[in-house]
Amino acid sequence: MRRITLIKGDGIGPEVVKATVKVVEAAGAQIKWEEVDAGESAINEYGTVLPQTVIDSIKKNKIALKGPVGTPIGDGFRSVSVSLRKKLNLYANLRPIKSLPGVKSMYKNIDIVVVRENTEGLYSGIEHEVVPGVVESLKIITEKASTKIAKFAFQYAQKKNRKKISAIHKANIMKLSDGLFLQCARKVAQDYPKIQYNELIVDNTCMQLILNPHQFDVLLLENLYGDIVSDLCAGLIGGLGVAPGANIGDDYAIFEAIHGSAPDIAGKNLANPIALIRSSVLMLEHLGENEVAARITQAVHKVLEKGDTLTSDIGGHGKTTEITQEIIENL
Ligand code: ATP
C-alpha cells in the first residue's frame, strides 16, 4: 500500500476530493490516504491556513493529492498553494491541455502542455508600501530557478516525445527579468538540438492561442504568465472543470486541479470532479501505476462521450455524485 497525503480543501474541494478518492479506489490503486487539513477549514483548529502537520505529512509521504484551498483575502494569510510550492520547492507546475471527447470546445485535437515556473516571479509575494498611496511588488527572477524550469521542460519534452518548446515572455519591456528567463531557456535549449525552440511575447501568445492553437506544443513560462495562460488554455478544451495539474519538485509532488475553490457552487453537488480525477491520473502515472491510470482515463472518456451525466460547466445537468458513479461503473 502506498501512503499518500490527502488535502480536502475548501469550497468545492471536499466534493471533488471525495469523488476522486472513490474513483481511484474503484480503479484498483493500492493507496492508503493520510488526511490533513489546510486552508480556511484549518483556521479554527490550528489558527493558521497551513499547519505544520500538512508539511510533515507531505515530507513523509512524498506525494499529495490536493483539493482547492481558499485563502481569506486581506487577513494576512499567505496563499496555501503558493506557500506549499515554496516550502517544498515544487518548482515545476505541469498543466497538460488535451481535447476531450464529448466536451464542446472551440477547437478539436488540442494537445498543449503548459510548464510554469512555480516558486518566484511576481508570486514571490514581496510587497510593501513605499509611502502611503504607493506600493511596490517585486518580481524575482533567478538564473537558478529559470534554468531548473527550462531543464524540466526540455527533459519532459524529450521523455514524452514532444517536438517543440515555446518560451513565453515580455522581455521587450522587462528586459532584465524576462531577459534572464530567456537567456537560461536558450542555454538549456542548446543541449536539446532535436527539440525545436522558439520565443513568443505573452500578449501575442494569447492571441495566437485563440487564432491558431495547433501551432503550440510545450509552453515554458514564468509564474504569472503561466497562471494566466494556463487558464486560457483550459478554456480551449472546455474550461476549468476538466483541466488537471501537478506541482513537481525533486523530492515531492502535489497533484491538484487548475481550478480554485469555486465558492459560488460549493456544497451544491454541481462541481465537475473530472479536473481532479485527471490530476489523480497524473499522480498514478508519476507513481508508475500506468495501468490503473489508463483505466480511469478510458472510463472518463466513455462517460464524456455518452454525455448523460455531464455537469453544467460542460453543458449538462448532471450532479457531481452522478458523473462520479457513472465513471466508476465504466472502469
Ligand atoms: P483561484 O483564484 O483560486 O484560481 P478563482 O476565483 O479564479 O480561483 P475558480 O474557483 O477556479 O476561480 O473558479 C472560477 C469559476 O469557474 C467558478 O466560479 C466556477 O463557477 C467555475 N468552476 C471552477 N472549477 C469548477 C469545477 N470543478 N466545476 C464546475 N465549475 C467550476
Boltz pocket constraint, residues with backbone or C-beta under 6 A from the ligand:
constraints:
  - pocket:
      binder: B
      contacts: [[A, 12], [A, 16], [A, 69], [A, 240], [A, 241], [A, 242], [A, 258], [A, 259], [A, 260], [A, 261], [A, 262], [A, 263], [A, 264], [A, 265], [A, 270], [A, 271], [A, 272], [A, 273], [A, 275], [A, 311], [A, 313]]
      max_distance: 6.0
